[in-house]
Amino acid sequence: MPASLDATDARIIDRLQGGFPLSERPYRDAGAQIGISEDELLGRLARLLGEGVLTRFGPMFQVERIGGALVLAAIAVPEADFDLVADLVGSLPEVAHNYRREHALNMWFVLATETPAAIEAAVARIEALTGLPVLTFPKEREYFVGLELRSAKGVDAR
């Protein structure tokens, strides 16, 4: 069932992408920018996360700069097992997100870990859980692609 967003939800989604106050009380300050209280902002974020409208709310880091590792990975999953494997892979804390592709390698996901060695351990764990080989594609070059999602047409988020 599709989630229902009101104008305040849309303002939250629009305003909190690409910038968040760096202050002693960032949720209070962000709420003030949107026109709501700190408590209301926290409650709405919790609801949006709980309903799956937002799947994540937090900063994005270049993990390699702080000693971590990130890798794109793929699996060729038999169609009959796709949902089960997707649930197994998606439930692991190292998996940032996973998605289906129309390709022999039909499941793609991003692994993010605190150390480069932990990538290998995560891959081994996924292979043990699924019985399928995991292919990894380490980053060769860094690109920055900005992505901002805006509220649905017809909802004035500003």
Summary of the structure (lengths in Angstrom):
residues: 158
radius of gyration: 18.6
end to end distance: 26.2
largest distance: 50.7
contacts: 381
relative contact order: 0.18
helix: 39%
strand: 15%
